[in-house]
């Protein structure tokens, strides 16, 4: 278990630093879906997607006529898709593919691996949205493969698992785009598999589900880059499956859709909580159940679409998640002012007999030491926030019984 600094206060006015090892939460709020503009081009599955600036980019995939290399961008503010330069640009003949990986780091989009005109690709291509140019990068250092996973942490990408010409894999590699090189990291500790789901959330990468040589999977693992180590988390509670999609909106990660071990196309979605290491089922995806869809987060907004269930799809939906988090035993009466500029105060309830207070940024990093804590009045804590960047922050209060409440505060 990774330890984090925290601020603690008891009702006898004692203030000290401590550690938080685990919490439990329950939630309320929106949990709904809104249909958005359909994806340009033919309906397809097995596509790849990355986010740049305020746009999502959907590329490659398989439709009823074969593999594609076309790319389209989605403007979140306009709810509109536009045609973009296909993978590889003018030099892209033969790069049609499906089951590729894609990610964005350093202001560039990347796409590679997969299957198409050849059984297995290992090339990696970089898209520059400013110059509108595709550039081929150093080949992936692992074996050529399809149905791998990729996630990003800070300015590094991590790629692994999948199916190559010799079978299933569990190796993992880090890509440094600035030096254009690959470094092998700790192998994924679950069974070798393909068609798993990967998520970036809270400063970690997460990998789970998929299918190995004999079994549909439901295990779920977190990768910690600072120590190059994996840790198993609570199993995904839906039916074991492959071909799902995942996305992260700190402090939660989500897994949705896929084909399960009863060969049923699924439309359920499940929310994983970073703090409590637990899952909650949310409102089903409103479209048909499907496999090999896409999911992307752009400017803090989550979108899901495309896919296959005997038919190909081009529909596209936005998921509106829980906006506020509360606890059966509520420890926070109020956070004010919210939004805050110079300071905010946390009003504690009578249940907060002895508490620990931690503050996380949107990346899931514990940044409590960057704030100045002081006692405002009985049951209220004042927190100076002048020295931190603008953005959304998450306050987690835990009492000595292990109950906790998390609320957000916007610092402007």
N, C-alpha and C positions, 0 to 999 in steps of 0.2 A: 504494500500500500504506500502511495506517495504521500508524504507529509507536506502540509502547507501552513504558513504563518497565519495567525488569526488574532483579532482583538477580542478581549474578554472583559466582562463586567459583571459583578454580583451586586445584589441590592444593598449590601453594606458598604457600597462605594469603592470596593477594591477593584482596581484596573490592572490587568496583566496580559501578557501574550501567552497563547496556548496553541494547541493543534486540534484540527478537526479531521476525524478519520472516516465518518460516514453519516449520512442524514437520510431522512425519509420525508417525502412530500406528496401532497395530493393537489389537484389543480382544478381551475375552472376558467371558462371564457369561450372564445369563438368556436374553434374546432370545426371548420366548415370548408367547403370547396366552391370556387368560382370558375366557370368555363371561360377560357380566353381564346384569342384568335388561333385558328387552326394552323398547323405548321405548313409552310410552303412545300411544293413538290409533291411527289406521289406518297401515299401512305406507306410507312415502312416500319421495320423493327431493327433491332441490333445496331442502332446508331450510336454515335458518340457525341458528347456535349461538353463545352467549357464556357466559363463566364469571363468577360472582359469589360471593364468599366460598367456601364449600365445595360449591357446587352448579354444575351445568351446566344451561343453559336452551336447549331445542330448540324452534324455532318456525317457522311458515309451512311452505312446501313444497307438493308436488304428489302427490296420490294418484290412484287410478283414477277418482275422481269429480270431480276438479278441484283448484284451488288452495285453500290453507288459510291461516288466520291464528291457529290455536290454538297454545298454548304449554304446555310441560311442563318440570318441573324434575327433575334427577337428583341425589339425595343420595349422595355418594360413600361416606360412612361406613356408610350403611344399604343401599346397592345397591338403591335403590328410586326409582321415578318417581312424581311427583304432577302433577295437573292445575293449571295456573296461568291467570292472566288473559290472554286472547287479545290479540294485537297491537292497540293502540288502545283497548282496554277497551270501554266502552259506546259510544264514538264510532267504533268500528272497522269499521262496516259498509263493505264495498267495499275493505278493505285486504288481502283474501286475495291471496297472491302466492307465487311461487317465484323461485329464482335471485337472492335478495336478499343483502345484506351484513349482518353483525352484528359487534359488538365490545363490549368493556367497558372503561370508563375512569372513574376517580373514584368507584368504588363503584356505578355505574349501568350498565345494559345498554342497548345501542342497536341498532336495526334499521331498514333502509330500502332504497331502490332496488328493483330486481327487475321482474317482470312478472306480470300477473294480470288483474284486471278492466279495466285499461288496459294498453296495450302496454308502456309503460315508466314506472316510478315514479321520482321524485327526492326524495320525502319522507324525513325522518329522525325516528324516534320514540325517546324515552328512557323506560326502565323503572326505577322506584324500588322496590327490593325491600322497603324499610322501610314505605313507605306503600301499596305495591301499586297504583301509579298509573302509567299511560302518559301522557306529555306530548309533544306535537308540537314539534320543534325547527326551527331554520332549515333550509330546503331545501338539499340538496346543490347547490353552486354550479356544478358541471359539468352536462352534459346529462343528462336522464333516461336510465336505462340498466338493462340486466340483465347478469348474469354478470360483474360487476365483482369486484375483490378488495379486502380491507381487512386492515390489520395495525395494531398499536399499539406505540408506543415511549414509555416513561414515561407521561405522562397525555395524550398526543395520539394521535389516530387518523389513519390515512392511507388514502385511498380512490382507486382509479383503475382504468384499463382498462375493458373491457366493450363491449357492443354497444348503440348508440343508434339513433335512427330514420334516421340518415345513414350508419351503418356502424360499423366497429370504431374503438376509441379507444385512446390511450396517454397521455392527460393524467392528472395526479395532484394530489390536494388534501389539505391538512392540516386537521383539524377540532379546534378548541379548544372543549371542551365548556363551560368556565367562562364564556367570552365568547360562546358560541353562534355562532361564525363560522367561515368557511372561507377558507383561504389557498391559492392555487395554488402548487405547488412544481415542481421540475424534472420534466419529462415522463419517463415510463418510456422508457429508450433502446432497448429491443427493439422489434420490430414491433408495431403496434397489434393487439390480440387480445381474445378473450373466453375465459371458462372456464379461466383460469389458476389457479395455486395461490399462496397467500400464507402467510407464516410470520413470526412474531415470535420472535427469538432473538438473544441476545448483544448487545443494545442496537442491533440493526439490524432492518430489515424485509427480507424476501426474497420475490421474485416470480419465477415460472418456469412452464414448460410452457404449456399452452393451445393455442388454434388461431387462426391469422391468416387472411387472405383465401384463402390457397392451401395452407397447410402446418400440420401438427401440429408442435408445438414441444418442444424439450428444453433450451433455454437457461435460465440461472439467474442472477439478479442480486440484489445487496445494495444497500439504500439506507442512506446515512449521514446522519442528520438534522442533525448539527452543521455539515456543510458542504453540505447540500442537494445531494448527488451520488450517483450510482449507479455501481457497479463490477460488471463481469461476473465471475462465479465459474465454477468447473468445471461443464461441462454435466451435466445429469441423465443418467445412463448407461442408464436403462431405455429402452424404446421410446418415441418421441415420443407425447404424449397430451394429452387435455383431460379436464376433469371429475374431476381427482384431488383428494386431500385432503392437507393438510400440517400439521405441528405441530412445535414446538420444545421441546427439553429440553436446555438448555445443558450441554455444548458441542456438541450435535448437533441437527440438524434432520432431519425425515423427510418423504418424499413416498410416497404409497401409492395404489393403486387407479387408476381412470380407464378411459377407452376409448382404445386406441392407434391408430396409423395403419394397422393391419391390420383395424380395426373389431372388435378383440377386447376384451372386458371383462377388466380385469386385477385380480389380487389380490396382486401383489408389493408389497414395501415396501423403500425404500432410505434409508440413513442418510448424511447429509452431516456432515462434521466441520469445525467452526469453525476449528480450528488448522491442519489440513493441507490445507483446500480440496480434499477428496477424498470419494468416495462408496464405500459398502459395501452390498451387498445383504444383507438380513436375512430372517428367517423369514416366509414368506408369511402374509398375513391368512387366517384359517381359514375365513371365510365365502366365499360365491360371489364371483367377480369382479364388479365393478360400477362405475357412474359416478354422479356427483352425490350422494356420501355426505357425512357430516359427520365432523370430527375436532375434539377439544377437549382442552386440558390443564387439570386442576383439581387444585390443591394438589400440583403436581409429578407428577401421574399422567395418562397419556394414554389417550384413549378414541376409538374409531372405530365408526361404524355407519350405519344407514339406507342409502339408495341405490336404484339401479335397474339391471336388466339384461334387461329384458323382463318382469320381475316387480318389485314394490316390496318393500322390506325394512324391518323394524323391529328387527332384531337389533343387539346392542351389545356391543363387546368392549373389554377393557383390554389395552394393549400394555405388557409388562414389558421395558424396554430393558436394555442393557448397564449393569451396576452398577459395574464396575471397568475401568480402562483400563491396558493394559500395552504394552510396546514390544518388538520383536524383540531389540533391544539395550537391556536394562532399565537405567535409570539410577537408579532409586529402589529401595533394598532394603526400606525400611519408612518409615511415617509414624506416629509415636507421641508421646504418647497420642492415641488417636482413638476417641471424641470427645475434644476438647481444651477446656480452660477458660482457663488463663492463658498457656500456651505449648504448642507442639508441636515435635518435632524431625524432620528429614528425614535419614535414613541413606542416603548415596549408595553406589553400587556402584563396583567398580574400573573400570567403563567410563566413569565420570564424570570424565575427565581435566581438563576445563575446562568449566564449566557456567554457564548462565544460569538463574535461578529467577524465575518469575513466578507471581503469585497472582491468580486471577479470582473474582469473585462469581458468583451464579447468573444474573445478567443479562448475563454475558460481559464485564463491565467490568474492566479491569486495575487493581487496587487495591493493587499491591505497595508503593507508598510509605506505606500506612497501617500496615504491619507493621514491627517492629524485628527485624533480622537480626543474628545473632552466631554465631561458631564455637563449637560445643559441644565437639567432640573431632575427631580425625582422621576425615574422611569424614562428619561429622555437622554439620548446621546447626540452631541453635535459633532459633525464630521466636516472638516475643512477640505474642500476639493479644488482650490485654486491652482494647485500644482499639477493636476492631471489633465490629460487630453479630453476634448469634448467627445461625447458618445454615450452609449447605453452601458450601464453597470448593474451588477446583480449583488444584492445584499443578502447574505445567508446568516441567519441567527439561529443558534442551537443552544438548548438548555441542558442542564446536567442530567436530564432523563433521556436524552438522545432525540427529543422532538426538535423539529426545525421548521422555519418558515423562510421563504425566499421571496423578495420583492425587487422590482427593478427601479432604477432612478436614472433619469436622463440629465446629463451634465452639458450645459450649453456655454 
